[in-house]
Amino acid sequence: MINIFIADDHTLIREGIKKLLAQEIDIKLVGETSNPFEVVDQIVKSKCDILILDLSMPGKSGLDVLKEIKIIAPHVKVLIMTMLPEDQFAKRTLKAGASGYITKDRAGDELITAIRRVADGRKYVSQSLAELLVDDLDGTSQKPLHEILSDREFQILKMMAKGISQTAIADELSISISTVNTYRGRIFEKLNLHSNAELIHFAFQNNLNE
């Protein structure tokens, strides 16, 4: 039996996943939550094999949750299922320890296959993502400039690109405003930016303001 835990703040998404799982005799739902701050404790209690994790739950980054899980419960395999595009986030999550990455628009067709592959100890990525990864390995792809940013810098870049204030970013990430300013300075330096207007323009050009 493959024991599954779902972490997603959208009720309709969780219900849709549960309907898919209910059709499989060897897959069992052992828990769910919409609160990213509860995920680590809940998956330990549930003794799940695979966590299906959304990256964009409010209050805490799914990437941060993933990193915590890999420290506290490294035996739990994490399958990312999100609306966020592969070319921006997939490689970051795989490097952080995720066992697979699928977008929600493909979940109906791919989720069960992804679960079984991850349960077998393999990685699951889409064909398009696999091609991106191969291109990276053979050096034929030109990496986006934003890939030089750390995960936290990238997260703050996207928040700033949406027009979120530094105070709101600090509150959302539970860090000080001075720390946000430090990250902002690093982002500007690494991307050779000089103003928020240039940052927003950069984000627009690279489809990072979604």
N, C-alpha and C positions, 0 to 999 in steps of 0.2 A: 504494500500500500504506500502511495506517495502522499505525504501529509503537506497540505498547502496552507499558508497564511497570506492574507491580502492586506496591504497597507495602501489605501487610496482614499482621498477625502470626498470623492464623488460617489454618492449612493448608487446612482444608476450604473456606474462602471462596476462597482462591487457586485451588484445584482446580476449584471450581464456575465461577469466571470463565474459567479456561482451557478448560473444556468448551464454554462459550458462544462463546468466540473461535474455537475450532477449527472451528466450523460456518460461518464466514465466510471466503470466499476472498480478500478484500481487507483482512483484519485479521490482523496478525502479532504474537505475543508475543515481545518481545526481551529480557525480563528480569523478575525478581521478587526481592523481599526481605521479610523479616519484621522487619528491624532499622531503626528510624527514623533512626539515626545514619548509615546507609549510603546513604540514598535519594538525596541530592543527587549524590554522586560516581557512583553507579551509573547514574542517568539520563543524566548527561553522557557516560559511557562507552558506554551503550547506544544513544545517538542516537535516543531515542524521540520520538514526536510527542505522545503523551498519557500522562500518569501517572494511574492509578487509585489514589487515596490514601485510606486509612482515617484517621480523626481520632484514634482512641483506642489507638494502639500504646503499649506500656509504655516508660517512660523518657523519652519526648519527645513533646510535643504535635504532632499532625498539623497544627495551625494554624501552629505555629512552623516546621515543615518546609515548608509552603506558602509562607510569607513568605521563607524562604531561597531557595527555587526561583525565586521571582519576581525575586530579586536576581541570582542566579548563572546561572540558565538561563531567562530570561523568555520564550524562544520555546516552551518546553514548556507545553502546555495541561494543566491539572490538573482532573480530574473527581473530586470527593469522593464516596466510597461508604462509608456508615457506618451504624451502628445509632442514632446520636445523632439526636434529633428535629429536624426542619426549623425549628420555631419558635424553637429555642434557638441553633442554630449556623449555619444556612444563610446568613443575611444577613451574618454576620461573615466567613464564608469567601469569599463573593462580593465583599465589600468588599476582602478581602485579595488578590484576584486569581484566585480559582477560576473555571473556565469552566462548571462545573455541579455540581449537588448531588443525589444520589439516596440513599434509604435502602435498606439491604440487603434488606429485605422486598419491595422492588419491583424489585430488580436483575434477576431472571429475565425480567421483562416489559419492562423499560425500558433495560437497560444498552447493548444494541447500538444502539438509537435514540439514546441519549445520546452514545455514542462518535461516531456519524456526524455528529450535529449539532455537537458540539464540534470535530470535525475540519474542518468547513466554516467554522469561525470564529465560530459562534454560541454562545449560552448555552443550557444545558439546566437547566430546573427543572420540578418537578411542577406540575400544575394548581393544587393547594392552595397551594403556595408562590408561584406567580405571582399568585394572588389576594391573598395577604398583601402582596406587593411593591406591587401596584397600590393597595391600601388605604393603604399608607404614603405613596405619591406624592400621592394626592388628599386625604390628611389625615383619612380616615374611621375609621382604626384608632387605638386607644389603645395606645401602645407600652408593653411591660412595663418596669417600673422598672429591672430589671437590665440593660437595654440601654444605660444610661448608664455602665456599667462598661467599663473597658478590657478587651482580650482577656485579659491576664494576671490582672487582678482577677477577671474572670469565671471563669477557670480555677481560681484559688485558692478562690473562693467555693464552687464545686462540690466541690472536694476537702475543704474544711472541713465542708461539709454531709454528707459521707459519714463524718465522724468521723476523718479522717486527721489525725494530729498535725502541729504546725508543724515539728517536726524531720523527720518523714517527707516533708512537702511540700518542705522545703528540699533534702533529698537527691534527691527525685524530679525537681525542677526545676533542680538544680545551682545553687542560690542560697543565700545565708546566711539564718540564722534571723532576723536583724535585718531583712533585706529582706522576709521573709514577714510579720513584724510590721508593717512599714510598709504593705504591701499590705492587711493585715487592717484597719489603722486607716482607710485610704482607703475600703475597702468599708463599714465601719461608718458612716463619715461620709456617704457618698453615699446609702446606703440607710436612714439614720437608725436604725441598730441600736445596741444597747448591750451585748449579751452574745452568747456563742456559742449560747445557747438560742434567742434571737431570730433569729439567723442560720439555724439549723436549721429553725425554724418558717417563716421567709420562704421558704427553699428548698422546703420541703414544699408550701406554698401555691402556689408557682410551678412545681411539677414539676421542680425542678432537682436533686433528690437521687437521680436514677436512675443 
